[in-house]
Amino acid sequence: MSRTALALSPHLDDAVFSCGGTLNRLARAGWRVVVATLFTRSVLNPTGFALACQLDKGLTPEVDYMALRRAEDDAALQRLGCEPDHGDLVEAPHRGYDSARALFAGPLPADTIVEALGRTVSDLRARVRPDLLLAPQAIGGHVDHIQLVRALGEPEGPVLWWRDFPYLVRSATPPEPFGAVMAAKPEWAVTLDALAIAQKEAACLAYASQLGYQFGGPDGLRERLAATGGIEHFRQDGQVDVALEPTIRSASVR
């Protein structure tokens, strides 16, 4: 009987940028791999900072930004052999976070999205019935990542917590709001084979709307990916199935 992995991605690219190679290796090993992105609801006629987040990608106001990004995600996950699942929650710029600085300054008291995230994740787990969960560590401190980790709490079953890319390479010491908690968990690393490296790169390039803003273009993305040395890093919760070997191997490297 095939096994199922469920990756919980805050945004449309987080899981692929951070652990796309691992997702591809699982899929190639016969796993069903579902990548559920939580914050993908379209908001037509955006204003203020939400509109600015669209304009700085070179997109005009009338473009349905999230529909465009969902299509990019479909293409990316097809390259990896994974299934997309697009949630109906709105990103932080539509919840009162009115600047780039605010996105990384911690959750607002009025932001109650954790409750909706908890319900969404519970529904996903009941529907997908994963044998393995993958989720972000919230490195970088983006509020949507923080709220997802808060909503997850201490999930049942095995979890691999990925290191959030590209936030972890933007600074030698990126913020780690859950650093103390994550540091107490065993470390894992996945060494990618040549095919996984190539498929991850192709999948990341599918997020064309993000490449200029995040990396300065495709070449910048390739440079950042090459700098990872073909290894994806995690923290582990629960007993990860030893049958994952050698798809995933335990390690004590950061």
Kinemage of the C-alpha trace (Angstrom):
@kinemage 1
@onewidth
@group {chain A} dominant
@subgroup {mainchain}
@vectorlist {calphas} color= white
{ca met a 1} P 0.000 0.000 0.000
{ca ser a 2} L 1.391 3.395 -0.957
{ca arg a 3} L 2.092 5.981 1.691
{ca thr a 4} L 1.156 9.657 1.693
{ca ala a 5} L 3.122 12.781 2.550
{ca leu a 6} L 1.382 16.110 3.197
{ca ala a 7} L 3.412 19.311 2.920
{ca leu a 8} L 1.806 22.366 4.518
{ca ser a 9} L 3.010 25.426 2.635
{ca pro a 10} L 2.042 28.921 3.796
{ca his a 11} L 2.457 30.444 0.331
{ca leu a 12} L 2.584 29.298 -3.267
{ca asp a 13} L 6.295 28.426 -3.499
{ca asp a 14} L 7.435 27.908 0.117
{ca ala a 15} L 7.407 24.109 0.101
{ca val a 16} L 9.019 23.813 -3.329
{ca phe a 17} L 11.737 26.401 -2.612
{ca ser a 18} L 12.489 24.812 0.772
{ca cys a 19} L 12.187 21.062 0.196
{ca gly a 20} L 11.178 20.479 -3.407
{ca gly a 21} L 13.940 17.925 -3.864
{ca thr a 22} L 12.706 15.853 -0.938
{ca leu a 23} L 9.146 16.008 -2.259
{ca asn a 24} L 10.375 14.785 -5.631
{ca arg a 25} L 12.344 11.930 -4.083
{ca leu a 26} L 9.303 10.822 -2.113
{ca ala a 27} L 7.114 10.952 -5.219
{ca arg a 28} L 9.644 8.959 -7.228
{ca ala a 29} L 9.788 6.386 -4.420
{ca gly a 30} L 6.062 5.730 -4.892
{ca trp a 31} L 4.614 8.063 -2.265
{ca arg a 32} L 1.531 10.142 -2.886
{ca val a 33} L 2.731 13.681 -2.148
{ca val a 34} L 0.168 16.430 -1.561
{ca val a 35} L 1.361 20.030 -1.255
{ca ala a 36} L -1.358 22.042 0.468
{ca thr a 37} L -0.850 25.796 0.259
{ca leu a 38} L -2.933 27.580 2.871
{ca phe a 39} L -2.985 31.257 1.835
{ca thr a 40} L -4.172 31.329 -1.796
{ca arg a 41} L -7.530 33.106 -1.860
{ca ser a 42} L -7.951 35.635 -4.669
{ca val a 43} L -8.788 39.167 -3.572
{ca leu a 44} L -9.966 41.268 -6.478
{ca asn a 45} L -9.333 45.021 -6.584
{ca pro a 46} L -6.584 45.029 -3.938
{ca thr a 47} L -5.519 48.307 -2.378
{ca gly a 48} L -2.697 49.704 -0.265
{ca phe a 49} L 0.165 47.384 0.625
{ca ala a 50} L -1.633 44.371 -0.868
{ca leu a 51} L -1.689 46.150 -4.231
{ca ala a 52} L 1.950 47.185 -3.807
{ca cys a 53} L 2.890 43.512 -3.369
{ca gln a 54} L 1.427 42.919 -6.812
{ca leu a 55} L 2.815 45.997 -8.542
{ca asp a 56} L 6.379 45.313 -7.372
{ca lys a 57} L 6.231 42.029 -9.317
{ca gly a 58} L 5.489 43.989 -12.513
{ca leu a 59} L 1.804 43.035 -12.496
{ca thr a 60} L -0.984 45.483 -13.248
{ca pro a 61} L -3.860 46.041 -10.758
{ca glu a 62} L -6.454 44.128 -12.790
{ca val a 63} L -4.462 40.878 -12.735
{ca asp a 64} L -5.821 38.171 -10.426
{ca tyr a 65} L -2.492 37.737 -8.665
{ca met a 66} L -3.383 34.595 -6.735
{ca ala a 67} L -4.932 32.879 -9.766
{ca leu a 68} L -1.669 33.506 -11.590
{ca arg a 69} L 0.309 32.081 -8.684
{ca arg a 70} L -1.944 29.038 -8.361
{ca ala a 71} L -1.292 28.269 -12.028
{ca glu a 72} L 2.463 28.586 -11.405
{ca asp a 73} L 2.118 26.207 -8.472
{ca asp a 74} L 0.266 23.660 -10.594
{ca ala a 75} L 3.114 23.707 -13.106
{ca ala a 76} L 5.798 23.493 -10.407
{ca leu a 77} L 4.202 20.540 -8.637
{ca gln a 78} L 3.630 18.699 -11.899
{ca arg a 79} L 7.409 18.788 -12.418
{ca leu a 80} L 7.922 17.248 -8.981
{ca gly a 81} L 5.221 14.587 -9.319
{ca cys a 82} L 3.126 16.128 -6.504
{ca glu a 83} L -0.542 17.060 -6.137
{ca pro a 84} L -1.561 20.675 -5.444
{ca asp a 85} L -4.208 21.590 -2.888
{ca his a 86} L -5.035 25.284 -2.729
{ca gly a 87} L -6.571 26.690 0.445
{ca asp a 88} L -8.970 29.586 0.790
{ca leu a 89} L -7.284 31.793 3.395
{ca val a 90} L -6.015 35.309 2.633
{ca glu a 91} L -2.373 36.349 2.934
{ca ala a 92} L -1.162 38.751 5.612
{ca pro a 93} L -1.356 41.934 3.448
{ca his a 94} L -5.138 41.432 3.401
{ca arg a 95} L -5.297 40.951 7.199
{ca gly a 96} L -4.009 44.336 8.360
{ca tyr a 97} L -0.256 43.958 7.778
{ca asp a 98} L 0.382 47.194 5.922
{ca ser a 99} L 4.100 47.131 5.091
{ca ala a 100} L 6.996 44.790 4.408
{ca arg a 101} L 8.291 45.625 7.877
{ca ala a 102} L 4.979 44.596 9.434
{ca leu a 103} L 5.159 41.168 7.766
{ca phe a 104} L 8.241 40.372 9.845
{ca ala a 105} L 7.374 42.164 13.092
{ca gly a 106} L 5.285 39.416 14.669
{ca pro a 107} L 1.547 38.657 14.657
{ca leu a 108} L -0.888 41.507 15.223
{ca pro a 109} L -3.191 41.106 18.239
{ca ala a 110} L -6.206 41.377 15.932
{ca asp a 111} L -4.977 38.607 13.634
{ca thr a 112} L -7.072 35.551 14.526
{ca ile a 113} L -6.075 33.476 11.494
{ca val a 114} L -4.623 30.747 13.754
{ca glu a 115} L -8.124 29.443 14.447
{ca ala a 116} L -8.975 29.140 10.749
{ca leu a 117} L -5.576 27.591 10.051
{ca gly a 118} L -6.174 24.982 12.731
{ca arg a 119} L -9.519 24.018 11.217
{ca thr a 120} L -8.053 23.916 7.716
{ca val a 121} L -5.150 21.691 8.762
{ca ser a 122} L -7.489 19.358 10.664
{ca asp a 123} L -9.697 19.044 7.593
{ca leu a 124} L -6.672 18.378 5.389
{ca arg a 125} L -5.334 15.675 7.676
{ca ala a 126} L -8.732 13.975 7.835
{ca arg a 127} L -9.067 14.083 4.049
{ca val a 128} L -5.485 13.239 3.012
{ca arg a 129} L -4.615 10.938 5.957
{ca pro a 130} L -0.852 11.513 5.734
{ca asp a 131} L 1.781 9.108 6.998
{ca leu a 132} L 4.270 12.002 7.076
{ca leu a 133} L 3.784 15.739 7.539
{ca leu a 134} L 6.209 18.399 6.292
{ca ala a 135} L 5.956 21.983 7.535
{ca pro a 136} L 8.025 25.186 7.915
{ca gln a 137} L 10.173 26.159 10.894
{ca ala a 138} L 9.235 29.831 10.236
{ca ile a 139} L 12.869 30.867 9.797
{ca gly a 140} L 12.863 34.488 8.684
{ca gly a 141} L 9.865 35.351 10.839
{ca his a 142} L 7.215 35.926 8.152
{ca val a 143} L 3.942 36.226 10.023
{ca asp a 144} L 2.082 33.717 7.844
{ca his a 145} L 4.766 31.116 8.580
{ca ile a 146} L 4.624 31.910 12.295
{ca gln a 147} L 0.859 31.585 12.406
{ca leu a 148} L 0.985 28.211 10.675
{ca val a 149} L 3.517 26.849 13.174
{ca arg a 150} L 1.380 28.184 16.012
{ca ala a 151} L -1.707 26.507 14.531
{ca leu a 152} L 0.106 23.178 14.264
{ca gly a 153} L 1.196 23.174 17.902
{ca glu a 154} L 2.471 19.672 18.654
{ca pro a 155} L 1.004 17.608 15.804
{ca glu a 156} L 0.515 13.879 16.127
{ca gly a 157} L 2.569 11.568 13.958
{ca pro a 158} L 5.927 12.137 12.272
{ca val a 159} L 6.808 15.633 11.078
{ca leu a 160} L 9.782 16.970 9.169
{ca trp a 161} L 10.118 20.728 9.731
{ca trp a 162} L 11.902 22.356 6.793
{ca arg a 163} L 14.273 25.328 6.887
{ca asp a 164} L 12.494 28.180 5.111
{ca phe a 165} L 14.161 29.133 1.825
{ca pro a 166} L 15.032 31.812 0.709
{ca tyr a 167} L 14.767 33.475 4.137
{ca leu a 168} L 17.519 31.326 5.595
{ca val a 169} L 20.041 32.527 2.978
{ca arg a 170} L 19.203 36.223 3.157
{ca ser a 171} L 21.173 36.699 6.346
{ca ala a 172} L 23.915 34.909 8.226
{ca thr a 173} L 21.625 35.002 11.269
{ca pro a 174} L 17.999 35.034 10.114
{ca pro a 175} L 15.304 35.390 12.766
{ca glu a 176} L 14.164 32.048 14.167
{ca pro a 177} L 11.073 32.699 16.313
{ca phe a 178} L 10.821 28.991 17.170
{ca gly a 179} L 14.570 28.434 17.273
{ca ala a 180} L 14.730 27.133 20.833
{ca val a 181} L 11.905 24.666 20.215
{ca met a 182} L 13.358 23.450 16.930
{ca ala a 183} L 16.877 23.134 18.351
{ca ala a 184} L 15.612 20.477 20.766
{ca lys a 185} L 14.466 18.252 17.885
{ca pro a 186} L 16.760 15.815 16.034
{ca glu a 187} L 18.296 17.109 12.829
{ca trp a 188} L 17.673 15.489 9.469
{ca ala a 189} L 19.154 16.082 6.057
{ca val a 190} L 18.193 14.860 2.620
{ca thr a 191} L 20.941 14.568 0.032
{ca leu a 192} L 19.425 15.110 -3.405
{ca asp a 193} L 20.421 13.056 -6.407
{ca ala a 194} L 21.031 14.707 -9.773
{ca leu a 195} L 17.451 14.182 -10.946
{ca ala a 196} L 15.943 15.693 -7.793
{ca ile a 197} L 18.255 18.705 -8.114
{ca ala a 198} L 17.224 19.228 -11.728
{ca gln a 199} L 13.518 18.748 -11.033
{ca lys a 200} L 13.620 21.109 -8.070
{ca glu a 201} L 15.294 23.802 -10.144
{ca ala a 202} L 12.719 23.400 -12.917
{ca ala a 203} L 9.885 23.553 -10.382
{ca cys a 204} L 11.285 26.677 -8.720
{ca leu a 205} L 11.642 28.360 -12.116
{ca ala a 206} L 7.910 27.805 -12.672
{ca tyr a 207} L 7.221 30.537 -10.095
{ca ala a 208} L 8.100 33.150 -12.703
{ca ser a 209} L 6.258 36.004 -10.976
{ca gln a 210} L 8.511 35.673 -7.924
{ca leu a 211} L 11.970 35.229 -9.436
{ca gly a 212} L 12.847 38.866 -10.043
{ca tyr a 213} L 11.637 40.054 -6.646
{ca gln a 214} L 13.094 37.177 -4.633
{ca phe a 215} L 16.334 36.442 -6.487
{ca gly a 216} L 16.953 39.110 -9.117
{ca gly a 217} L 15.952 36.654 -11.823
{ca pro a 218} L 16.462 32.992 -12.796
{ca asp a 219} L 20.256 33.127 -12.554
{ca gly a 220} L 20.007 34.424 -8.990
{ca leu a 221} L 17.727 31.526 -8.100
{ca arg a 222} L 20.150 29.040 -9.606
{ca glu a 223} L 23.032 30.536 -7.614
{ca arg a 224} L 21.083 30.322 -4.346
{ca leu a 225} L 20.061 26.730 -5.024
{ca ala a 226} L 23.617 25.739 -5.929
{ca ala a 227} L 24.844 27.226 -2.651
{ca thr a 228} L 22.771 24.668 -0.711
{ca gly a 229} L 25.059 21.906 -1.971
{ca gly a 230} L 22.134 19.707 -2.963
{ca ile a 231} L 21.101 19.098 0.658
{ca glu a 232} L 17.785 19.976 2.319
{ca his a 233} L 17.702 20.295 6.099
{ca phe a 234} L 14.944 19.497 8.588
{ca arg a 235} L 14.103 19.012 12.244
{ca gln a 236} L 12.238 15.854 13.158
{ca asp a 237} L 9.211 15.196 15.359
{ca gly a 238} L 7.960 11.696 16.052
{ca gln a 239} L 9.264 8.450 14.625
{ca val a 240} L 9.914 8.880 10.937
{ca asp a 241} L 9.432 5.568 9.120
{ca val a 242} L 12.796 3.888 8.652
{ca ala a 243} L 11.457 2.604 5.343
{ca leu a 244} L 12.224 6.102 4.032
{ca glu a 245} L 15.874 5.081 3.905
{ca pro a 246} L 17.680 5.804 1.674
{ca thr a 247} L 15.151 8.303 0.326
{ca ile a 248} L 15.682 10.327 3.472
{ca arg a 249} L 18.608 9.816 5.795
{ca ser a 250} L 19.161 10.958 9.350
{ca ala a 251} L 22.090 13.303 9.852
{ca ser a 252} L 23.598 15.672 12.382
{ca val a 253} L 24.417 18.541 10.034
{ca arg a 254} L 22.844 21.957 9.791
